[in-house]
Amino acid sequence: MLVIAFVTDTRADEWLTTTRTPFPLLLDDGREVYVAYGLRRSLLRSYSPRTLLYYAHQLLKGEKLHLGQGDTHQLGGDFVIDKNGILRLAYRSADPTDRPGVDDLLTLLRRLEAEA
């Protein structure tokens, strides 16, 4: 498993330290992978009422907001490709708050690992 991002080296180091992810991080500053997987940019979706409501709710809960750096209009996604190169999950986020659940992703990864 790996993580792909288009952030700077400094921002990538901060993210790795903060999240303590065990996965390698590849930088795609030209966003070739983002384009290849159909991940769009959208000002309207990045600042939609749903997104703003999510951040307001987080603030009310006392959560610290991490202000976006770089291109905050770039939408993300989650993709799982098995060891044979078969795409098992393609989830393109509709907005910054739209992501599959961590438990769902882990369940899929465990199932694929058991099939190996």
N, C-alpha and C positions, 0 to 999 in steps of 0.2 A: 504494500500500500504506500501511496505517496500523496503529497499535497502539491498542487500547482497554484501559483499566485503571480500577480504582475507587479507586486510591490518592490520597493528598493531593497538593497541588501540590508541597510540599517533597519528598516521596518520589518523585514523578514526575521532578523535576529531578535528583535523585540517580541514578535509574535511567537517565535519558537520558545523563548524564555517564559513568556506569560502562559502559554498553553501547555508547555511541557510535552508536546506531542512526540510520540516515539517514531513518527514517520519522517522520511526525508522530504525536504521542501525543494521543489524545482521552481526557478523563477522564469516566467514567460513574459518578459517586459514588452515584447512586441505583440503579445496576445494571439499568437498563431494558434495555440491550443484552444483558447476561448472561441476564436472564430471557427475553427474546425468542428467544435462541438456545439455550435449554434447558440452560444451565450451572447445575449444582446446587451446593448447599452440603452438606458431609458431614464431621462430626467423625470418624466411623469410617474413611472413606477418606483423610482428611488425615493420620491417625496410624496407618495400617495397618502391619502387619509389613513389607510391601514398601517403604513409604515410610521407615520407621525404618531398615531394612537399607540402603537407598540412602544415607541421611545418614551412617550408621556407616561405610560403605565410603568415602564422600567424605572423612571425617575421617581414616581410616587412610591415605588417599593424600596427606594433608597439605593438602587443600583447605580454604579458609576458608568456613565456613558463613555464609550470610546469614539471620539469624533473621527469621522472618516478622513483618511489621508489618501492622496492620489486621486484616481478617478472614481468618485462616489456614485457615478451613474452606471458603472459596469455591474451587470447582474452576474451572479455566480451560479453554481450548480454542483451536483454530486453525481459522480459516475463510478461504477464498479466494473472493472474489466478482469475477467478471471485469468488464470495462469496460461490458458490456451489462446488468449487474446479476444475472447468473446465478451461483448458488452452485455453485462447482466443487469445493470441499472443505469438509466439516463434520466436525471431529474434536473430540469432547467428551472431555476427559481423565477417566479413571477414578479417578486419584489425582494428586497433585502431580508425580510422576515420569513420568507417562504423557503423552508428547508425540510428535508425528511427528518424524522426523529432519529436521534442517536441510537436508541434501542432497535429501531427498524434496520438501520445500517449495520449494527453489530450482529443482529440476527442473521442477516444476509451473509455477512462475512464468515460467521461461524458455520453456516450451512455450506458455503462454498469450500471452506477449509475441510469440513467433514467429508465432502465428496471427493476431495483430492486423493 
